[in-house]
Amino acid sequence: MPPTPRPDPGPLAPGVDPFQEARRDDCPWCGSRRLRTRVRAPEGPRRTPGTFAVDECGDCSHAFQNPRPTADGLLLRHHRHPTEGHIRSNLAGRLRRRHHRTAARAMLPYPEPESWLDVSTGHGYFPEAAREVHPYTAFDGLDPTPRVERARAAGRIEEAYQGLLTDPEITARLRARYDVVSMFHHLEHTADPRAELRAARTVLRPDGHLLVEVPDPASPFGTLTMGPRWPGRAYDRPRPLHLMPLRNLLAELGSLGYDVVATRSCAPFPPRAHRIIARRTALPPAPVGPPPDPSAP
């Protein structure tokens, strides 16, 4: 069995590097020390600070940026998205809107949601498109940038929350409030995907559903996702902090008390992605070991 993961290392001393943490020598997913460097990439054309390295675990195949960005580095990335007008005017934006409607229709076989939280909603384009499929659902949005407030002002969402889902104040405020929580290409950009899944479970109602889309690192295009030839290099590179094999993500969902009810491959453009729908259930009971041996010292 792989060793138990250690806590994530803290940031370097102030003044050393405000955008990157210390490099770690073990896998953040399984704790293994069998790491190999998969790719190195210099800073992107938009002057994202630092040279990035991506390591891959030899035991669980989890790939991750090492060292990872600090909170300031992550916030810098969140602010480097295309503008609203750019997304609305080009072909990619129209394809993305069609993809949003398809993703919203994936929830039609399940009970009609009264409330839906879109995590990392940005300008609120997914809730805007999903309302065409679920007209009686109240859509809220959460994002670390002021874009979420502009999305509320534009009427794309009803309630706006600026911050991170893992913030204790936000998690407590939204506890058991939503029938659906959606995360579209969000987990791979977070510092701790496991913490995001736990927080999503907290804000879901019993029997609520989590809708997740993540890139498939096993696809032929997956190597480019983390490398210097990534198509999104106009904004920063490499962008994902984590590339999680599907088996790892499904196992984690099960251990957190989710029942995975549907998975499929999907993507509006490369790389290929996985869409996962999981239902919030009661946490599985703690494993019961064999009774202690009374003769043991």
C-alpha positions as CSV (number, residue, x, y, z in Angstrom):
1,M,0.0,0.0,0.0
2,P,1.3,3.5,-0.7
3,P,2.3,5.6,2.2
4,T,-0.2,8.0,3.9
5,P,-0.1,11.4,2.3
6,R,1.6,14.1,4.3
7,P,0.1,17.5,4.8
8,D,0.8,19.9,2.0
9,P,4.0,22.0,2.5
10,G,3.6,25.6,3.4
11,P,4.8,28.5,1.4
12,L,8.3,29.6,1.3
13,A,9.6,32.5,3.5
14,P,8.3,35.9,2.5
15,G,10.4,37.5,-0.2
16,V,11.6,34.2,-1.7
17,D,8.8,33.5,-4.2
18,P,5.3,35.0,-3.6
19,F,3.8,32.9,-6.4
20,Q,5.1,29.3,-5.7
21,E,5.3,27.1,-2.7
22,A,8.2,24.8,-1.8
23,R,8.7,21.8,-4.1
24,R,7.4,18.6,-2.6
25,D,8.9,15.1,-2.9
26,D,5.8,13.0,-2.6
27,C,2.5,12.7,-4.4
28,P,-0.3,14.8,-3.1
29,W,-2.9,12.1,-3.9
30,C,-1.4,8.9,-2.6
31,G,1.8,10.0,-0.8
32,S,4.2,7.9,-3.0
33,R,7.7,9.2,-3.5
34,R,8.0,7.6,-6.9
35,L,7.8,10.9,-8.9
36,R,9.1,11.7,-12.4
37,T,9.1,15.1,-14.1
38,R,6.7,14.9,-17.0
39,V,7.2,18.4,-18.5
40,R,8.7,21.7,-17.8
41,A,7.3,25.0,-19.2
42,P,8.4,28.6,-19.0
43,E,6.1,31.4,-18.1
44,G,3.3,32.1,-20.5
45,P,3.0,34.9,-23.0
46,R,0.7,36.8,-20.6
47,R,3.7,36.9,-18.2
48,T,2.4,34.4,-15.6
49,P,5.3,34.4,-13.2
50,G,7.6,31.4,-12.8
51,T,8.8,28.3,-14.6
52,F,6.4,25.4,-14.1
53,A,7.2,21.7,-13.7
54,V,4.7,18.9,-13.8
55,D,5.5,15.7,-12.0
56,E,3.7,12.3,-12.3
57,C,3.3,9.7,-9.6
58,G,4.7,6.2,-10.6
59,D,2.1,4.5,-8.3
60,C,-1.2,6.2,-8.9
61,S,-0.5,8.1,-12.1
62,H,-1.6,11.4,-10.6
63,A,0.1,14.4,-12.4
64,F,0.5,17.7,-10.6
65,Q,2.4,21.0,-10.8
66,N,5.4,20.8,-8.5
67,P,5.9,23.3,-7.0
68,R,2.3,24.5,-7.0
69,P,1.3,28.2,-6.9
70,T,0.6,30.0,-3.7
71,A,-2.7,31.6,-2.9
72,D,-1.5,34.8,-4.6
73,G,-0.4,32.8,-7.7
74,L,-3.8,31.1,-8.0
75,L,-5.6,34.4,-7.6
76,L,-3.4,35.9,-10.4
77,R,-4.5,33.1,-12.7
78,H,-8.2,33.5,-11.9
79,H,-8.0,37.1,-13.1
80,R,-6.4,36.1,-16.5
81,H,-9.5,34.9,-18.3
82,P,-10.9,36.0,-21.6
83,T,-13.2,39.0,-21.5
84,E,-16.9,38.7,-21.7
85,G,-17.1,40.2,-25.2
86,H,-14.5,37.8,-26.5
87,I,-16.3,34.7,-25.2
88,R,-19.6,35.8,-26.7
89,S,-18.3,36.8,-30.1
90,N,-16.2,33.8,-31.2
91,L,-17.0,30.3,-32.4
92,A,-15.5,28.7,-29.3
93,G,-17.9,30.7,-27.1
94,R,-20.9,29.5,-29.1
95,L,-19.7,25.9,-28.9
96,R,-19.2,26.2,-25.2
97,R,-22.8,27.5,-24.8
98,R,-24.0,24.5,-26.7
99,H,-21.9,22.3,-24.4
100,H,-23.4,24.0,-21.3
101,R,-26.9,23.1,-22.5
102,T,-25.9,19.5,-23.1
103,A,-24.4,19.3,-19.6
104,A,-27.6,20.8,-18.1
105,R,-29.7,18.2,-19.9
106,A,-27.6,15.4,-18.3
107,M,-29.5,16.2,-15.0
108,L,-33.0,15.7,-16.6
109,P,-33.3,12.0,-15.6
110,Y,-33.0,13.0,-11.9
111,P,-35.4,14.9,-9.6
112,E,-35.9,18.5,-10.7
113,P,-33.6,20.7,-8.7
114,E,-35.0,23.7,-6.8
115,S,-31.6,25.2,-6.2
116,W,-28.3,24.8,-8.0
117,L,-24.8,26.2,-7.2
118,D,-22.3,26.6,-10.0
119,V,-18.7,26.6,-8.6
120,S,-16.1,28.8,-10.3
121,T,-19.0,30.3,-12.4
122,G,-17.0,33.2,-13.8
123,H,-19.3,35.4,-15.8
124,G,-22.2,33.0,-15.1
125,Y,-22.5,31.6,-18.6
126,F,-23.4,28.1,-17.5
127,P,-26.3,29.1,-15.3
128,E,-27.6,31.3,-18.1
129,A,-27.6,28.4,-20.6
130,A,-28.8,25.9,-18.0
131,R,-31.9,28.0,-17.2
132,E,-33.1,27.2,-20.7
133,V,-33.2,23.5,-19.7
134,H,-34.3,24.0,-16.0
135,P,-36.5,27.1,-16.0
136,Y,-37.9,26.5,-12.5
137,T,-34.5,26.1,-10.9
138,A,-32.8,28.9,-8.9
139,F,-29.2,29.2,-10.0
140,D,-26.5,30.7,-7.7
141,G,-22.8,31.2,-8.5
142,L,-19.5,31.1,-6.6
143,D,-16.2,32.5,-7.9
144,P,-13.0,33.9,-6.3
145,T,-13.2,37.0,-8.6
146,P,-15.6,40.0,-8.9
147,R,-16.9,38.4,-12.1
148,V,-19.5,36.7,-10.0
149,E,-21.0,40.0,-8.9
150,R,-21.3,41.1,-12.5
151,A,-23.0,37.8,-13.4
152,R,-25.6,38.5,-10.7
153,A,-26.0,42.1,-11.9
154,A,-26.6,40.8,-15.4
155,G,-29.3,38.4,-14.2
156,R,-27.4,35.2,-15.0
157,I,-27.5,34.0,-11.3
158,E,-29.7,34.9,-8.4
159,E,-27.2,34.9,-5.5
160,A,-23.4,35.6,-5.9
161,Y,-20.7,34.4,-3.5
162,Q,-17.2,35.7,-4.0
163,G,-14.6,33.3,-2.5
164,L,-13.7,29.7,-2.4
165,L,-16.0,26.8,-1.7
166,T,-13.5,25.5,0.9
167,D,-13.6,28.8,2.9
168,P,-15.2,27.7,6.2
169,E,-17.4,30.8,6.3
170,I,-18.9,30.0,2.9
171,T,-19.2,26.3,3.6
172,A,-21.1,27.0,6.8
173,R,-23.3,29.6,5.2
174,L,-24.3,27.3,2.3
175,R,-24.6,24.0,4.3
176,A,-27.2,21.6,2.9
177,R,-28.7,24.4,0.7
178,Y,-28.4,22.9,-2.8
179,D,-29.9,20.1,-4.8
180,V,-27.1,20.3,-7.4
181,V,-23.6,21.5,-7.3
182,S,-21.7,21.8,-10.6
183,M,-18.0,22.0,-11.2
184,F,-16.9,22.4,-14.8
185,H,-13.2,22.2,-15.3
186,H,-12.7,23.4,-11.7
187,L,-11.2,20.6,-9.8
188,E,-8.0,20.5,-11.8
189,H,-7.3,24.2,-11.1
190,T,-7.7,23.9,-7.3
191,A,-4.9,23.5,-4.8
192,D,-6.7,20.5,-3.1
193,P,-9.4,18.7,-5.2
194,R,-10.3,16.4,-2.3
195,A,-11.2,19.4,-0.1
196,E,-13.4,20.8,-2.9
197,L,-15.3,17.5,-3.1
198,R,-15.8,17.4,0.7
199,A,-17.0,21.0,0.7
200,A,-19.4,20.2,-2.2
201,R,-20.9,17.4,-0.1
202,T,-21.4,19.8,2.8
203,V,-23.5,22.2,0.8
204,L,-25.5,19.5,-1.0
205,R,-28.8,18.4,0.5
206,P,-29.3,14.7,1.2
207,D,-29.7,12.9,-2.1
208,G,-28.4,16.0,-4.0
209,H,-26.2,15.6,-7.0
210,L,-22.7,16.7,-7.8
211,L,-22.0,17.3,-11.5
212,V,-18.3,17.4,-12.4
213,E,-16.3,17.7,-15.6
214,V,-12.6,17.1,-15.6
215,P,-10.0,16.5,-18.4
216,D,-8.9,13.0,-19.2
217,P,-5.2,12.7,-18.7
218,A,-5.2,9.3,-20.5
219,S,-6.4,10.9,-23.8
220,P,-3.8,11.4,-26.6
221,F,-4.3,15.1,-26.1
222,G,-3.7,14.9,-22.3
223,T,0.1,15.4,-22.5
224,L,-0.4,18.7,-24.2
225,T,-2.8,19.8,-21.5
226,M,0.0,20.2,-19.1
227,G,2.8,21.1,-21.5
228,P,4.1,24.2,-23.3
229,R,2.0,23.4,-26.4
230,W,-1.3,23.6,-24.5
231,P,-3.9,25.4,-26.7
232,G,-4.7,27.8,-23.8
233,R,-1.2,29.2,-23.7
234,A,-2.5,32.6,-24.8
235,Y,-3.5,33.1,-21.1
236,D,-1.0,31.2,-19.1
237,R,0.7,27.8,-19.1
238,P,0.5,25.2,-17.9
239,R,-2.9,25.8,-16.5
240,P,-4.2,22.7,-14.6
241,L,-2.6,22.1,-11.2
242,H,-3.8,18.4,-11.2
243,L,-4.6,15.8,-13.8
244,M,-6.5,13.0,-12.0
245,P,-7.0,9.6,-13.6
246,L,-10.7,8.7,-13.6
247,R,-10.2,5.6,-11.3
248,N,-8.6,7.8,-8.6
249,L,-11.5,10.3,-8.8
250,L,-14.2,7.7,-8.7
251,A,-12.6,6.0,-5.7
252,E,-12.3,9.3,-3.9
253,L,-16.0,10.1,-4.5
254,G,-17.0,6.7,-3.1
255,S,-14.9,7.2,0.0
256,L,-16.4,10.6,0.7
257,G,-20.0,9.3,0.6
258,Y,-21.0,9.8,-3.0
259,D,-22.8,7.2,-5.2
260,V,-21.5,7.6,-8.7
261,V,-24.6,7.3,-10.9
262,A,-23.2,8.2,-14.4
263,T,-19.9,8.8,-16.2
264,R,-19.3,9.6,-19.8
265,S,-16.6,11.1,-22.1
266,C,-17.4,14.6,-23.2
267,A,-15.7,17.8,-24.4
268,P,-16.6,20.8,-26.6
269,F,-13.0,20.8,-27.8
270,P,-9.8,18.8,-27.0
271,P,-8.7,17.5,-24.6
272,R,-11.3,14.8,-23.9
273,A,-13.0,15.2,-20.6
274,H,-15.1,13.1,-18.2
275,R,-18.5,14.1,-17.0
276,I,-19.4,12.5,-13.7
277,I,-22.7,12.7,-11.8
278,A,-22.6,11.5,-8.2
279,R,-25.4,11.4,-5.6
280,R,-24.7,12.5,-2.0
281,T,-25.4,9.6,0.3
282,A,-24.7,8.9,4.0
283,L,-21.1,8.4,4.7
284,P,-20.1,4.7,4.7
285,P,-19.7,3.3,8.2
286,A,-16.2,3.1,9.6
287,P,-14.6,-0.3,9.0
288,V,-14.8,-2.6,11.9
289,G,-11.6,-4.6,12.5
290,P,-11.3,-8.0,14.1
291,P,-11.9,-8.2,17.9
292,P,-8.7,-7.8,20.0
293,D,-6.8,-10.9,20.9
294,P,-7.0,-11.2,24.8
295,S,-3.8,-13.2,24.8
296,A,-1.9,-10.5,23.1
297,P,0.5,-8.6,25.4
